[in-house]
Amino acid sequence: MRLAEYDVYFFKSHISYIFRNSVKGIDQIERVDFKFLNAHAKLQLIPVGKAINSSYYYTENRKEGLEAKNFKSVKYQNIYEGVDLHFYLDEKNQLKYDFIIEDTNSIEKIEWVIEGAKDVFLDDKNELKIATSFGFFNHQAPFTYQKNEKNRITEVISSFQQRSENIIGFNIGSFNPNLHLIIDPTISYATYYGKRITKEP
């Protein structure tokens, strides 16, 4: 997926966010990886819809670049037992993702390790703040809910949980174990307009 400030590349084991900035006419990039912990061995990464276009993903081992097709939506099916993860662009072209949980026994297994960031922390609004050299990559506090057979939505108390310095999961309050559970955060990005930050020692 290509957005104004960054690109997103999806792999079975992780998601790579590539941030771009230009300082004094020099293009700079920085990569942050979200690696899934305890993921299901049989998860499937499925693009939704038709590819819009393609771009290239570069690594130290692939100097020529790896072609990656761009979609507006992708799904990790069975990323954990009874759990799907759906990434998509909303009507404002903001990147969102939903954990769709059928087996609520898997909630505690949902966690990822964040690598490549300058800092990772939760603020007083329970927003997940991921500092890059160019700005903050923010995951807003999750909206978690259940929907019954009449499409009535019931909100469930939830929050991000920082389980170690760079490992993130969720705290979920009381819910109906007979209904699917949806965890629905939104991602935003704020630049420093050319200023750089460094992690405090």
TABELSUL-V489996 format. One record per helix or strand of 2 or more residues. SS is the DSSP state (@ for helix, = for strand). FROM is the first residue (numbers start at 1). TO is the last residue. If there is no record, write none. Layout:
{{SS | FROM | TO} {SS | FROM | TO}}
This chain:
{{= | 6 | 10} {= | 14 | 23} {= | 26 | 36} {= | 44 | 48} {= | 53 | 59} {= | 62 | 70} {= | 73 | 80} {= | 83 | 89} {= | 95 | 101} {@ | 104 | 109} {= | 112 | 115} {= | 119 | 122} {= | 128 | 131} {= | 135 | 139} {= | 143 | 147} {= | 153 | 156} {= | 158 | 164} {= | 167 | 172} {= | 181 | 191}}
